[in-house]
């Protein structure tokens, strides 16, 4: 849904290995929003609209980080 927001603490389904891994459910621990798609560094933010996730890098509860396009969905 377009109005969904990813916040710190949100559970998401993501794919590791730059999107080629098996889906895994994790919790978002930190978000940085960059100026362009796949910016590795950016400005810390508390939330981002789901449709703008590709501009972000997320630190996850499994000890990994991912680009926004590796996140498939928000787990409700």
N, C-alpha and C positions, 0 to 999 in steps of 0.2 A: 504494500500500500504506500502511495506517494507521501503520506503525512507521517510515516514512521520516522523516528529519530533514534540514532545510536548514541547512547550516553555512557559515561563511565559506570560500570556495573551491569550493563546490558549483556544478556546472553545472546550469542550469535552463532550461526553455523558458518564455518569457514573451511577453506581448503589450503593446506600447507603446500610446500614445494612450489611456491609461486603460482598456485592455483591448480596444480596437477595432482595434488594429494587427495586422499580420501577425506570426505567431510567429517568435521569434528565440531562438537559444541563446546565453546569456551566463553569466558567472561572478559569483557573489555576492561583493561586496567588504566590505560592512558591513550589519549588521542592527540595527534599533532596534525594540523591542517596546513598544507603547503599551497604554493601559488599555482602549481600546475599538476597535472595527473602524474602519478608516480614520483612526486617530490619526496625524497627520503626524510627530509627535515622540514619542520614548519613551526608554527606557533601553537603552543598548547591550548586546547579548547576542552570544554566539559561535554559538549554534544555536537552532533552534526546530522543534518537531514540524511536519510538513507540514500536518496538519489544523488547526494554530493560526496559519498564515501570515497570515490576514486581519487579525490584530492587529499586524502588522509593516509596516515600511517598509524596503525593500532598496535599497542602492546597488549598481549593476551595473558590470561591466567595460566597457560601452559608453559610460560617462559619464552615464548616466541613472539615475533612481531609479524605483521602482514600489511600489504597494501590493501586499500579499500576494495579493489575489485576482486580480492580473494574471499570477501565476505558474501556468501550467497543469500542469507536471510537473517532476520531477527527471530529469535526463538521466544514465542509468547507463552 
